[in-house]
Amino acid sequence: MDDLYREVILDHYQHPHNHGVIPDADVTYEDSNPLCGDKIRMDMKIENGIVTDIKFTGKGCAISQASASMLTDEIKGKSLDELRHIDKQTVLDLIGIPLGPTRLKCALLPLKVIKAGAYGIREVDEEEEE
């Protein structure tokens, strides 16, 4: 089963969904993971409290880029209230394979960027990461 998830991660890395920039975005936020060199920027278009479009750009490892691609698929069409409830476990479920502490930070960077942009929340709960 891990092989299937690894293939999905590789596919999202090589062919990311929702990759690009939204020129008239309502929310734009960028952050990086200095340990790994990952960098993610998220742009969101929000209408009536609903994320109608979301795109990302960035560079980094397969985990961070795949996580960004998967999260954009997950978030598009959701309300800001629903977005608030997306958490670490949601990301881990999308990734589907166990991650060590370093890779966990890579996987959670896109979520951190989304929440910081939308709500000003700068930290994602990484408790029990080992």
C-alpha positions as CSV (number, residue, x, y, z in Angstrom):
1,M,0.0,0.0,0.0
2,D,2.9,2.4,0.8
3,D,4.0,2.0,-2.9
4,L,0.7,3.2,-4.1
5,Y,0.9,6.3,-1.9
6,R,4.5,6.9,-3.0
7,E,3.3,6.8,-6.7
8,V,0.6,9.3,-5.9
9,I,3.1,11.6,-4.2
10,L,5.4,11.3,-7.1
11,D,2.6,12.1,-9.6
12,H,1.6,15.2,-7.6
13,Y,5.2,16.3,-7.5
14,Q,5.8,15.8,-11.3
15,H,2.3,17.0,-12.4
16,P,1.1,19.3,-9.6
17,H,-2.6,20.3,-9.5
18,N,-3.5,24.0,-9.2
19,H,0.0,25.2,-9.9
20,G,0.4,28.8,-10.8
21,V,-0.5,32.3,-9.6
22,I,-3.8,34.1,-9.2
23,P,-3.1,37.7,-10.2
24,D,-6.1,39.2,-8.4
25,A,-6.0,36.9,-5.4
26,D,-7.8,37.9,-2.2
27,V,-5.2,36.1,-0.1
28,T,-1.5,35.6,-0.9
29,Y,1.0,34.3,1.5
30,E,4.5,32.7,1.3
31,D,6.7,30.9,3.7
32,S,9.6,28.5,3.7
33,N,11.2,25.7,5.6
34,P,14.8,26.6,6.0
35,L,15.8,23.1,7.1
36,C,14.9,21.5,3.8
37,G,14.8,24.6,1.5
38,D,11.1,24.2,0.7
39,K,9.3,27.4,-0.3
40,I,5.6,27.6,-0.9
41,R,3.3,30.5,-2.0
42,M,-0.4,30.2,-1.9
43,D,-2.9,32.4,-3.7
44,M,-6.6,32.2,-2.9
45,K,-9.7,33.7,-4.4
46,I,-12.5,33.9,-1.9
47,E,-16.1,34.8,-2.7
48,N,-18.9,34.8,0.0
49,G,-16.6,33.0,2.4
50,I,-15.9,30.2,-0.1
51,V,-12.5,29.4,-1.6
52,T,-13.4,29.5,-5.3
53,D,-9.8,29.2,-6.5
54,I,-6.5,28.3,-5.0
55,K,-3.1,28.0,-6.7
56,F,0.4,27.5,-5.4
57,T,4.0,28.0,-6.6
58,G,7.2,27.0,-5.0
59,K,10.1,24.8,-4.9
60,G,11.3,22.0,-2.7
61,C,11.1,18.3,-2.0
62,A,8.5,15.9,-3.4
63,I,6.7,15.8,-0.1
64,S,6.2,19.6,0.2
65,Q,5.2,20.0,-3.4
66,A,2.8,17.0,-3.4
67,S,1.3,18.2,-0.1
68,A,0.6,21.6,-1.7
69,S,-1.0,20.0,-4.7
70,M,-3.1,17.7,-2.7
71,L,-4.2,20.4,-0.3
72,T,-5.3,22.7,-3.1
73,D,-7.5,19.9,-4.4
74,E,-8.9,19.4,-0.9
75,I,-9.6,23.1,-0.2
76,K,-11.1,24.4,-3.4
77,G,-14.8,24.9,-2.9
78,K,-14.7,24.8,0.9
79,S,-15.8,27.5,3.2
80,L,-13.4,29.5,5.4
81,D,-14.9,27.8,8.4
82,E,-14.3,24.3,6.9
83,L,-10.7,25.4,6.1
84,R,-10.2,26.3,9.7
85,H,-10.8,22.6,10.6
86,I,-8.2,21.2,8.2
87,D,-5.4,20.0,10.4
88,K,-2.2,18.0,10.6
89,Q,-4.1,14.7,10.4
90,T,-5.9,15.8,7.2
91,V,-2.5,16.3,5.6
92,L,-1.1,13.0,6.9
93,D,-4.2,11.2,5.5
94,L,-3.6,12.8,2.1
95,I,0.1,11.9,2.1
96,G,-0.8,8.3,3.3
97,I,2.7,7.2,4.4
98,P,4.5,7.6,7.7
99,L,6.8,10.6,7.9
100,G,9.7,11.3,10.2
101,P,10.0,14.7,12.0
102,T,11.9,16.4,9.1
103,R,9.5,15.3,6.4
104,L,6.5,16.2,8.6
105,K,7.6,19.8,8.5
106,C,7.8,19.5,4.7
107,A,4.3,18.1,4.5
108,L,2.8,20.7,6.8
109,L,4.4,23.8,5.2
110,P,1.5,24.2,2.7
111,L,-1.1,24.0,5.5
112,K,0.9,26.5,7.5
113,V,1.0,28.9,4.5
114,I,-2.8,28.5,3.9
115,K,-3.7,29.1,7.5
116,A,-1.3,32.0,7.9
117,G,-2.7,33.6,4.8
118,A,-6.3,33.1,5.6
119,Y,-6.3,33.6,9.4
120,G,-2.9,34.9,10.5
121,I,-2.2,31.5,12.2
122,R,1.5,31.1,12.1
123,E,1.9,27.7,13.7
124,V,0.5,24.3,12.8
125,D,0.2,21.8,15.6
126,E,3.0,19.4,15.2
127,E,2.6,17.6,18.5
128,E,3.3,13.8,18.5
129,E,5.3,14.2,15.4
130,E,7.6,11.3,16.1
